[in-house]
Amino acid sequence: MTPTESPQTPPDKGVLIQNVSKFFYPPDQEPVEALKPVDLQIEAGEFVALVGPSGCGKSTLLNIVAGFDTPTAGSVWVDGERVTRPDIKRGMVFQQYALFPWLNVHDNIAFGLRQMGMPAAERDRIVNDYLELVGLKGFAKAKPAALSGGMKQRVALARAFATDPGTILMDEPFGALDALTRNFLQQELLRIWREHRKTVVLVTHSVQEALFLATRVLVMTSRPGRVKLDLPIDLPYPRSLTDPRLRELESVLLDALHDELRKTYGDEQAALVSD
């Protein structure tokens, strides 16, 4: 979507990014342009994945949508409200879990519900439902230090969904996990998303992960980041990475990414990085 196409009135549901740009100003250095003006509309219930070269502004854009950072220009609207700060209506899942180490699993999941002022009985009911949903019913009293990485991330997923936010934002949530755990949690995430149908925005370095999960994949350019390619993934779930249709889409995404890597690293280094 171009700036002139952006609607004047934000929709009641979904995410609207209007003409968002971002500069950073390091001390005694030239300003760094992280994002060129980005215009993007994400419909309610979509699962959108952002991919692009390292440093292209994917996480910066996600943090602006979350309210952790502010744009230099432009605005972001989520479910009809302008984003000016973090809000419990937008759930966030990080790569490094971000659990409270002094709280047990139950209380980590209940944290946002407690902040909302929800009565204890209702809070416990919701937490127990999510403990069962993510397969951690027997670990309610365990502290994060006693959990594996995959279990910690399941707690983080449960905590993000438990407050019933309209939008879930995910920054490389499975990047630190081994391949088997990563695949298991990808399937868990799909199961939860298909059941609750939240709007999901996922930042990932993995083209295969994006294709396995998303209804739409956005390729960002090298810094300063902007949307280079907006590719719908109109394939049924569950998906197989050996599906020829998926392999064709993978080739399209990799070609677009290779162009950006070449701009960053040059032809020879880009070939090494993309391999």
Buried (B, 14 or more C-beta within 10 A) or exposed (E): BEEEEBEEEBBEBBBBBBBBBBEEEEEEEEEEBBBBBBBBBBEBBBBBBBBBBEBBBBBBBBBBBBBBBBBBEBBBBBBEBEBEEEBBBBBBBBBBBEBEEEBBBBBBBBBBBEEEEBEEEEBBEBBBEBBEBBEBEEBBEBBBEEBEBBBBBBBBBBBBBBBBBBBBBBBBBBBBBEEEBBBBBBBBBBBBBEEBEBBBBBBBBBBEBBBBBBBBBBBBBBBBBBBBBEBEBEBEEEBEEEBEEBEEBBEBBBEBBBBBBBEBBEEEEBEEBEE
